[in-house]
Amino acid sequence: MSDTEQAPADPPVRRLDEPRGALGGRMGAAGMPAEPVKDLRGATRRLLATMGPERWVALVVVVATIASVALAVTGPLLLGRATDVVVDGALGTDGVDFDRLRAILLLALGVYGASVSLSLLQGWLLAGVVQRTMRRLRSAVQEKIHRLSLPYVDQTPRGELLSRVTNDIDNVAQSLQQSLSQLLQSTLTIVGVLVMMFVISPPLALIGLFTVPASIFIVRTVIGRAKGRFIAQWTHTGALNAQVEEAIGGHSLVQVFGQSEAVRERFVAENEEVYQASYRAQFLAGTVQPMMMLLGNLNFVAIAVIGGLRVASGAMTIGDIQAFIQYSRQFTQPLTQVASMLNVLQSGLASAERVFELLDEPEEPPDPANAAPPGPPRGKVTFEEVSFRYHPDQPLIEDLSLVVEPGQTVAIVGPTGAGKTTLVNLILRFYDLDGGRITIDGVDTAEMTRHDVRAAVGMVLQDTWLFGGTIRENIRYGNLDADDAAVEEAARAAYVDRFVHALPDGYDTVVSDEGAALSTGEKQLVTIARAFLSNPTILILDEATSSVDTRTEMLIGEATAALRASRTSFVIAHRLSTIRDADRILVMDAGRIVEQGDHATLLAADGAYAALYASQFAGPVTN
């Protein structure tokens, strides 16, 4: 069977050269979101539900905004009265009544001051509401990631996940912070100003009211066109982030295979998609304000002309027309702000939908309500007629039975895609079985909590992972309660101590998975020391020595030989020289165990294992 035919044995992961969206991606062939138009109304309801715990603070914000707007719309009427005092005094015989004028102006000053103070209060309270809501949303997303099924994480580009956790939530926070206060304040201002306009002059107020349907038409038209563009903008942004993260993570591989130009072309194409979506979205959003300004100016001209005629006829005072013109400006300005903020909110809701999509993804099945406690830690692992497949129509493991006694070292070998890693993933319950059961010390793993199952297992992967911190902290990650002596003992067992003293700060040297302080082999030794420190009942080494040199491999072999006496070990290896001393060797092919026995027995059988062994140690003779 070829590697291509065996590929389903490994979890489906998108390759560097696959087009975006081939395995669970979001993009269709046309470069637009593959999903239908989003339910923004539903996203709004969910976002408001997320803000539910802040309802009482939000109520104070609304009350403060109402009071602030009520005071603000009273200001022009007071100034109009002050103008009438000046005009009446100038035209009359008694002169200007400065006492009355002073009282009106001081009252106007107090009104405006109180309005500003209340506006600052509601802004401060609203900032707290938004940021606390975003803190809860980030926490919900982080907790969701820990509950996501492994297939989803395997099939989703890491940059896409990061974009939803960072970019999209930040955009939601920024949009809410900008739009909620402005929308509430502007909407209340429109209502308050309209009331005052009708109080001063109903005929002129009807002229100003003409602005409302025209504004609604403009806003609905623009938002209808901008909706899909904002969704496309953030979708393409997530895809671009995934591509950039992927290219940086595999930079050396890209260089080795001379794929820089191909990666550049993919980046240019995806960057162009982001540009086009962002340009169109922002252009459409930017057209609202000038269109609303034009509408406001036309309204202002009509009010000025008709209002002047009414003043000339004595139907209105100069103070009234002054106040009305101020109100007309206050009326069109919030309409413009509402239109602009609706576009900002539109962008935020598009991001919120992407976050809620992540929160709605299927999770790992819950642990049983009455989970069975783990048995005494001995390390016996039993497979009983286990069946599993990644895809329903592609069988992989069928009716596999196996008993591993405590303290045994079991090596698993076979061609690529044979199901070796799948076998140990099933022990860890990264995937649930389609049939049969797996027991640890006689307890069915399906009846245990995942935490109890995984607490008994220590695993060292072929791909190293170090977080940003010291070497000591990275090793202690295997057992956070371990003291420095235990950390250093594990380091000596894994031969980390052999090189750590040559580093500038020894065990306190700061490293990371991307940093160059350690070589790949040295990083692997740190991860092995981490597994040793966890002191698991079952130890899994998945190609753990593939990144170290021959001398280091021998040292690790000596260390693991001493540790196997007290734990059950599963060793996945392509280099057969590393597993010759295993108690049992399983030869897998297409999800089945085709041979098993110790090294000598399998060589003598002259079967699949002997063929694999010969292929590694026999070669053509050259002169």
LOTI-703767 format. One record per residue (C-alpha): x, y, z. Coordinates in nm, 3 decimals. Layout:
// residues N
        c1        c2        c3
         X         Y         Z
...
// end
This chain:
// residues 623
        c1        c2        c3
     0.000     0.000     0.000
     0.139     0.341    -0.091
     0.176     0.633     0.145
    -0.102     0.811    -0.039
    -0.339     0.524     0.025
    -0.239     0.514     0.391
    -0.269     0.884     0.452
    -0.597     0.865     0.650
    -0.405     0.694     0.931
    -0.270     1.028     1.040
    -0.490     1.320     1.152
    -0.587     1.536     0.852
    -0.376     1.850     0.861
    -0.355     2.115     0.588
    -0.021     2.120     0.408
     0.184     2.427     0.317
     0.109     2.379    -0.052
    -0.265     2.323    -0.017
    -0.497     2.603    -0.132
    -0.675     2.787     0.144
    -0.999     2.622     0.250
    -0.906     2.271     0.130
    -0.954     2.126     0.478
    -1.201     2.322     0.680
    -1.096     2.664     0.548
    -1.342     2.950     0.516
    -1.272     3.074     0.163
    -1.450     2.974    -0.154
    -1.301     2.965    -0.499
    -1.421     3.312    -0.585
    -1.231     3.469    -0.298
    -1.542     3.558    -0.100
    -1.671     3.392     0.219
    -1.793     3.041     0.147
    -2.076     3.080     0.400
    -2.409     3.247     0.325
    -2.487     3.598     0.449
    -2.441     3.621     0.827
    -2.718     3.665     1.083
    -2.622     4.003     1.224
    -2.945     4.026     1.423
    -2.857     3.702     1.596
    -2.503     3.826     1.662
    -2.647     4.143     1.816
    -2.870     3.942     2.050
    -2.579     3.722     2.158
    -2.353     4.021     2.211
    -2.616     4.188     2.428
    -2.657     3.862     2.621
    -2.281     3.860     2.681
    -2.319     4.208     2.831
    -2.600     4.083     3.058
    -2.398     4.093     3.385
    -2.342     4.465     3.325
    -2.711     4.548     3.294
    -2.728     4.768     3.606
    -2.419     4.967     3.514
    -2.558     4.994     3.161
    -2.882     5.132     3.307
    -2.682     5.402     3.487
    -2.509     5.478     3.156
    -2.847     5.522     2.985
    -2.980     5.748     3.263
    -2.663     5.959     3.261
    -2.683     5.990     2.882
    -3.049     6.094     2.891
    -2.976     6.360     3.152
    -2.669     6.481     2.961
    -2.860     6.509     2.633
    -3.160     6.677     2.801
    -2.934     6.942     2.945
    -2.742     6.983     2.619
    -3.056     7.042     2.410
    -3.175     7.300     2.661
    -2.864     7.511     2.599
    -2.956     7.663     2.259
    -3.301     7.765     2.391
    -3.136     7.952     2.681
    -2.890     8.120     2.443
    -3.183     8.220     2.223
    -3.349     8.380     2.525
    -3.024     8.567     2.598
    -3.019     8.693     2.238
    -3.376     8.817     2.275
    -3.277     9.008     2.593
    -2.996     9.180     2.402
    -3.212     9.257     2.097
    -3.507     9.381     2.306
    -3.274     9.600     2.509
    -3.105     9.742     2.202
    -3.435     9.824     2.033
    -3.617     9.940     2.349
    -3.579    10.250     2.560
    -3.468    10.087     2.886
    -3.150     9.932     2.749
    -3.022     9.578     2.800
    -3.127     9.407     3.124
    -2.779     9.284     3.222
    -2.901     9.121     3.543
    -3.139     8.901     3.350
    -2.878     8.842     3.080
    -2.622     8.741     3.343
    -2.866     8.499     3.507
    -2.951     8.337     3.174
    -2.585     8.301     3.072
    -2.485     8.159     3.414
    -2.772     7.911     3.388
    -2.660     7.814     3.035
    -2.302     7.772     3.162
    -2.423     7.548     3.445
    -2.639     7.346     3.208
    -2.353     7.286     2.965
    -2.113     7.207     3.249
    -2.350     6.950     3.400
    -2.407     6.800     3.056
    -2.033     6.756     2.997
    -1.985     6.606     3.345
    -2.261     6.352     3.291
    -2.120     6.271     2.946
    -1.777     6.202     3.098
    -1.940     5.983     3.365
    -2.127     5.773     3.111
    -1.810     5.740     2.899
    -1.613     5.615     3.199
    -1.884     5.370     3.299
    -1.930     5.246     2.943
    -1.558     5.180     2.905
    -1.580     4.952     3.208
    -1.888     4.776     3.069
    -1.722     4.709     2.732
    -1.386     4.597     2.869
    -1.537     4.367     3.131
    -1.757     4.216     2.860
    -1.454     4.162     2.638
    -1.268     4.004     2.931
    -1.551     3.753     2.970
    -1.559     3.692     2.596
    -1.184     3.630     2.583
    -1.213     3.393     2.878
    -1.500     3.209     2.708
    -1.295     3.172     2.390
    -0.988     3.053     2.581
    -1.193     2.795     2.772
    -1.359     2.691     2.446
    -1.023     2.623     2.284
    -0.944     2.375     2.563
    -1.276     2.199     2.498
    -1.250     2.188     2.120
    -1.214     1.850     1.958
    -0.868     1.761     1.831
    -0.996     1.712     1.472
    -1.117     2.073     1.463
    -0.784     2.207     1.590
    -0.595     1.984     1.345
    -0.799     2.101     1.046
    -0.814     2.473     1.125
    -0.515     2.693     1.037
    -0.356     2.819     1.357
    -0.348     3.177     1.228
    -0.724     3.164     1.173
    -0.779     3.065     1.536
    -0.539     3.336     1.655
    -0.716     3.596     1.442
    -1.051     3.517     1.605
    -0.905     3.524     1.955
    -0.710     3.848     1.904
    -0.804     4.058     1.600
    -1.176     3.987     1.602
    -1.225     4.037     1.976
    -1.018     4.357     1.967
    -1.232     4.482     1.679
    -1.550     4.403     1.872
    -1.417     4.594     2.174
    -1.313     4.894     1.966
    -1.640     4.900     1.774
    -1.852     4.882     2.089
    -1.645     5.147     2.263
    -1.681     5.385     1.969
    -2.036     5.311     1.865
    -2.247     5.238     2.173
    -2.195     5.572     2.345
    -2.222     5.767     2.021
    -2.531     5.579     1.903
    -2.713     5.625     2.233
    -2.617     5.989     2.266
    -2.692     6.072     1.903
    -3.029     5.893     1.904
    -3.141     6.072     2.220
    -3.012     6.401     2.079
    -3.222     6.354     1.765
    -3.533     6.297     1.977
    -3.460     6.586     2.215
    -3.375     6.832     1.940
    -3.683     6.736     1.741
    -3.902     6.806     2.044
    -3.742     7.147     2.096
    -3.779     7.231     1.725
    -4.152     7.161     1.741
    -4.177     7.372     2.057
    -4.017     7.670     1.880
    -4.176     7.639     1.534
    -4.379     7.341     1.408
    -4.364     7.455     1.039
    -3.983     7.475     1.042
    -3.966     7.150     1.238
    -4.154     6.972     0.958
    -3.891     7.094     0.713
    -3.617     6.961     0.938
    -3.805     6.635     0.978
    -3.770     6.574     0.604
    -3.406     6.486     0.680
    -3.503     6.170     0.870
    -3.646     5.951     0.588
    -3.372     6.069     0.353
    -3.109     5.976     0.613
    -3.269     5.637     0.675
    -3.265     5.566     0.301
    -2.896     5.657     0.276
    -2.800     5.451     0.581
    -2.997     5.142     0.474
    -2.853     5.155     0.124
    -2.493     5.192     0.239
    -2.519     4.934     0.519
    -2.680     4.684     0.282
    -2.383     4.716     0.048
    -2.119     4.730     0.322
    -2.241     4.425     0.517
    -2.082     4.162     0.295
    -1.765     4.369     0.255
    -1.703     4.389     0.629
    -1.756     4.015     0.667
    -1.517     3.954     0.377
    -1.264     4.196     0.527
    -1.230     4.007     0.856
    -1.254     3.666     0.691
    -0.969     3.748     0.455
    -0.774     3.901     0.743
    -0.795     3.572     0.933
    -0.685     3.379     0.624
    -0.392     3.615     0.570
    -0.283     3.584     0.933
    -0.291     3.205     0.902
    -0.077     3.220     0.589
     0.178     3.458     0.741
     0.205     3.254     1.062
     0.249     2.940     0.853
     0.516     3.092     0.630
     0.713     3.227     0.927
     0.688     2.899     1.117
     0.815     2.706     0.812
     1.062     2.970     0.693
     1.362     2.740     0.678
     1.159     2.476     0.492
     1.041     2.735     0.241
     1.401     2.842     0.180
     1.535     2.487     0.150
     1.281     2.389    -0.115
     1.307     2.719    -0.300
     0.940     2.802    -0.248
     0.993     3.167    -0.158
     0.840     3.285    -0.484
     0.537     3.056    -0.447
     0.483     3.175    -0.089
     0.523     3.535    -0.203
     0.265     3.486    -0.479
     0.018     3.333    -0.234
     0.076     3.622     0.005
     0.031     3.878    -0.271
    -0.294     3.713    -0.380
    -0.434     3.693    -0.025
    -0.311     4.044     0.056
    -0.491     4.169    -0.254
    -0.813     4.003    -0.131
    -0.774     4.180     0.206
    -0.704     4.509     0.027
    -1.004     4.480    -0.202
    -1.244     4.381     0.077
    -1.111     4.646     0.317
    -1.102     4.918     0.051
    -1.460     4.857    -0.056
    -1.587     4.829     0.301
    -1.414     5.146     0.417
    -1.507     5.338     0.102
    -1.873     5.253     0.144
    -1.855     5.345     0.513
    -1.684     5.673     0.424
    -1.957     5.781     0.182
    -2.214     5.815     0.457
    -2.073     6.127     0.622
    -2.037     6.347     0.309
    -2.382     6.244     0.189
    -2.530     6.331     0.526
    -2.342     6.662     0.531
    -2.488     6.751     0.191
    -2.835     6.667     0.318
    -2.776     6.878     0.630
    -2.656     7.177     0.429
    -2.962     7.164     0.206
    -3.181     7.149     0.515
    -2.993     7.442     0.669
    -3.046     7.660     0.360
    -3.420     7.586     0.359
    -3.455     7.668     0.729
    -3.248     7.988     0.698
    -3.458     8.119     0.409
    -3.799     8.032     0.552
    -3.696     8.128     0.904
    -3.576     8.469     0.785
    -3.912     8.531     0.621
    -4.092     8.435     0.945
    -3.872     8.675     1.147
    -3.946     8.951     0.897
    -4.319     8.886     0.933
    -4.294     8.888     1.313
    -4.394     8.523     1.351
    -4.061     8.442     1.523
    -3.804     8.634     1.723
    -3.438     8.657     1.630
    -3.356     8.450     1.938
    -3.597     8.178     1.825
    -3.445     8.156     1.477
    -3.097     8.153     1.628
    -3.193     7.865     1.856
    -3.370     7.683     1.573
    -3.068     7.706     1.344
    -2.855     7.564     1.624
    -3.105     7.284     1.670
    -3.111     7.212     1.296
    -2.732     7.172     1.308
    -2.762     6.954     1.616
    -3.028     6.752     1.435
    -2.829     6.669     1.121
    -2.500     6.611     1.303
    -2.625     6.318     1.516
    -2.795     6.171     1.209
    -2.454     6.169     1.041
    -2.295     6.020     1.354
    -2.560     5.750     1.377
    -2.496     5.654     1.015
    -2.118     5.643     1.068
    -2.144     5.450     1.395
    -2.376     5.196     1.237
    -2.099     5.115     0.991
    -1.849     5.084     1.277
    -2.094     4.862     1.463
    -2.143     4.660     1.144
    -1.772     4.580     1.138
    -1.777     4.485     1.506
    -2.078     4.256     1.460
    -1.906     4.084     1.167
    -1.614     4.009     1.400
    -1.850     3.907     1.680
    -2.012     3.653     1.449
    -1.673     3.496     1.379
    -1.607     3.472     1.753
    -1.950     3.319     1.816
    -1.889     3.071     1.533
    -1.582     2.952     1.723
    -1.782     2.931     2.046
    -2.044     2.720     1.863
    -1.797     2.465     1.727
    -1.854     2.106     1.845
    -1.667     2.018     2.160
    -1.523     1.698     2.292
    -1.801     1.479     2.432
    -1.842     1.549     2.804
    -1.687     1.320     3.060
    -1.926     1.068     3.216
    -2.130     1.207     3.504
    -2.021     0.931     3.739
    -1.668     0.886     3.614
    -1.487     0.574     3.729
    -1.185     0.651     3.948
    -0.851     0.539     3.808
    -0.725     0.206     3.935
    -0.403     0.155     4.131
    -0.121     0.291     3.911
     0.037    -0.019     3.760
     0.041     0.060     3.388
    -0.148    -0.230     3.229
    -0.300    -0.122     2.897
    -0.552    -0.340     2.712
    -0.707    -0.294     2.367
    -1.025    -0.501     2.328
    -1.151    -0.528     1.969
    -1.083    -0.158     1.909
    -1.214     0.000     1.588
    -1.150     0.356     1.476
    -1.162     0.565     1.160
    -1.100     0.934     1.094
    -1.354     0.938     0.813
    -1.670     0.722     0.825
    -1.610     0.576     0.480
    -1.238     0.501     0.529
    -1.168     0.215     0.773
    -0.841     0.240     0.962
    -0.821     0.030     1.279
    -1.057    -0.268     1.287
    -1.100    -0.516     1.576
    -0.752    -0.459     1.721
    -0.679    -0.645     2.045
    -0.361    -0.605     2.249
    -0.250    -0.652     2.610
     0.052    -0.461     2.744
     0.165    -0.568     3.089
     0.293    -0.322     3.351
     0.656    -0.227     3.301
     0.674    -0.354     2.944
     0.833    -0.152     2.667
     0.634    -0.181     2.347
     0.779    -0.045     2.026
     0.547     0.037     1.737
     0.695     0.040     1.386
     0.561     0.045     1.036
     0.545     0.254     0.720
     0.423     0.612     0.718
     0.047     0.626     0.768
     0.025     0.280     0.923
    -0.159     0.411     1.230
     0.125     0.419     1.486
     0.053     0.767     1.625
    -0.321     0.700     1.603
    -0.278     0.406     1.838
    -0.127     0.619     2.117
    -0.371     0.903     2.050
    -0.651     0.660     2.128
    -0.487     0.575     2.461
    -0.490     0.946     2.548
    -0.855     0.984     2.436
    -0.766     1.252     2.185
    -1.019     1.068     1.971
    -1.312     0.851     2.081
    -1.342     0.494     1.962
    -1.592     0.371     1.704
    -1.598     0.026     1.864
    -1.439    -0.181     2.139
    -1.268    -0.034     2.443
    -0.930     0.054     2.592
    -0.861    -0.004     2.960
    -0.585     0.125     3.186
    -0.534    -0.095     3.490
    -0.869    -0.257     3.422
    -1.071     0.068     3.400
    -1.233     0.163     3.069
    -1.086     0.497     2.958
    -1.429     0.596     2.820
    -1.564     0.577     3.176
    -1.283     0.793     3.318
    -1.239     1.168     3.293
    -0.993     1.278     3.030
    -0.789     1.444     3.303
    -0.749     1.114     3.489
    -0.654     0.932     3.168
    -0.394     1.187     3.065
    -0.258     1.236     3.417
    -0.132     0.878     3.401
     0.049     0.934     3.071
     0.364     1.126     2.988
     0.429     1.199     2.622
     0.726     1.327     2.423
     0.644     1.424     2.066
     0.863     1.445     1.761
     0.785     1.818     1.741
     0.927     2.003     2.039
     0.733     2.273     2.221
     0.885     2.521     2.463
     0.707     2.826     2.600
     0.871     3.160     2.667
     1.045     3.112     3.002
     1.353     2.966     3.162
     1.478     2.613     3.106
     1.393     2.540     3.469
     1.033     2.658     3.419
     0.998     2.456     3.099
     1.107     2.137     3.273
     0.888     2.211     3.579
     0.587     2.231     3.344
     0.571     1.852     3.382
     0.508     1.890     3.757
     0.444     2.239     3.888
     0.492     2.123     4.248
     0.844     1.991     4.189
     1.131     2.166     4.368
     1.457     2.269     4.205
     1.632     1.949     4.314
     1.372     1.735     4.136
     1.394     1.953     3.826
     1.770     1.915     3.811
     1.748     1.540     3.873
     1.514     1.507     3.573
     1.751     1.724     3.373
     2.042     1.493     3.455
     1.834     1.187     3.361
     1.761     1.341     3.020
     2.117     1.476     2.981
     1.999     1.838     2.980
     2.253     1.896     3.255
     2.522     1.806     3.001
     2.480     2.133     2.809
     2.285     2.364     3.037
     2.590     2.486     3.230
     2.743     2.619     2.909
     2.450     2.862     2.872
     2.481     3.220     3.006
     2.238     3.174     3.297
     2.234     2.794     3.329
     1.889     2.667     3.423
     1.763     3.026     3.437
     1.841     3.090     3.069
     1.529     3.221     2.896
     1.424     3.019     2.592
     1.123     2.986     2.362
     1.010     2.754     2.087
     1.120     3.005     1.823
     1.438     3.120     1.997
     1.786     3.018     1.889
     1.932     2.971     2.238
     1.893     2.592     2.204
     1.938     2.359     1.910
     1.652     2.135     1.800
     1.809     1.837     1.973
     1.861     2.031     2.295
     1.497     2.142     2.290
     1.397     1.779     2.255
     1.606     1.688     2.558
     1.425     1.955     2.761
     1.087     1.809     2.663
     1.209     1.462     2.762
     1.322     1.595     3.100
     0.975     1.749     3.138
     0.816     1.408     3.079
     1.055     1.244     3.326
     0.964     1.500     3.593
     0.593     1.421     3.554
     0.677     1.062     3.662
     0.392     0.904     3.460
     0.269     0.549     3.492
     0.271     0.521     3.112
     0.540     0.683     2.896
     0.487     0.752     2.524
     0.782     0.846     2.305
     0.665     0.943     1.956
     0.985     0.963     1.749
     1.134     1.140     2.049
     1.496     1.085     1.941
     1.453     1.178     1.576
     1.602     1.526     1.624
     1.910     1.434     1.827
     2.252     1.317     1.719
     2.368     0.957     1.750
     2.566     1.020     2.072
     2.271     1.193     2.238
     2.041     0.918     2.115
     2.258     0.663     2.292
     2.253     0.866     2.613
     1.874     0.895     2.601
     1.853     0.522     2.538
     2.052     0.456     2.854
     1.833     0.694     3.056
     1.505     0.550     2.930
     1.627     0.193     2.992
     1.665     0.276     3.361
     1.320     0.437     3.374
     1.134     0.151     3.201
     1.162    -0.075     3.504
     0.883     0.114     3.678
     0.659     0.225     3.391
     0.489     0.099     3.079
     0.642     0.251     2.768
     0.520     0.291     2.412
     0.794     0.388     2.167
     0.707     0.492     1.812
     1.017     0.478     1.596
     1.129     0.473     1.236
     1.494     0.419     1.334
     1.483     0.054     1.433
     1.822     0.071     1.603
     1.654     0.254     1.893
     1.404    -0.020     1.978
     1.601    -0.345     1.954
     1.583    -0.394     2.331
     1.204    -0.347     2.351
     1.009    -0.623     2.525
     0.770    -0.639     2.235
     0.771    -0.488     1.888
     0.443    -0.430     1.704
     0.463    -0.405     1.327
     0.162    -0.210     1.196
     0.033    -0.171     0.843
    -0.295    -0.004     0.741
    -0.417     0.007     1.102
    -0.352    -0.363     1.171
    -0.083    -0.538     1.374
     0.072    -0.766     1.114
     0.356    -0.896     1.335
     0.460    -0.883     1.698
     0.743    -1.023     1.906
     1.090    -0.924     2.023
     1.369    -0.814     1.794
     1.535    -1.154     1.755
     1.209    -1.340     1.700
     1.089    -1.101     1.431
     1.422    -1.111     1.247
     1.411    -1.488     1.251
     1.055    -1.484     1.113
     1.190    -1.302     0.806
     0.864    -1.109     0.761
     0.764    -0.743     0.749
     0.992    -0.639     1.037
     1.292    -0.815     0.885
     1.225    -0.634     0.556
     1.206    -0.296     0.734
     1.523    -0.370     0.928
     1.711    -0.477     0.617
     1.600    -0.165     0.430
     1.760     0.055     0.698
     2.088    -0.131     0.747
     2.152    -0.280     0.406
     2.265    -0.067     0.112
     2.424    -0.100    -0.229
     2.791    -0.190    -0.234
     2.997     0.071    -0.417
     3.356     0.056    -0.530
// end
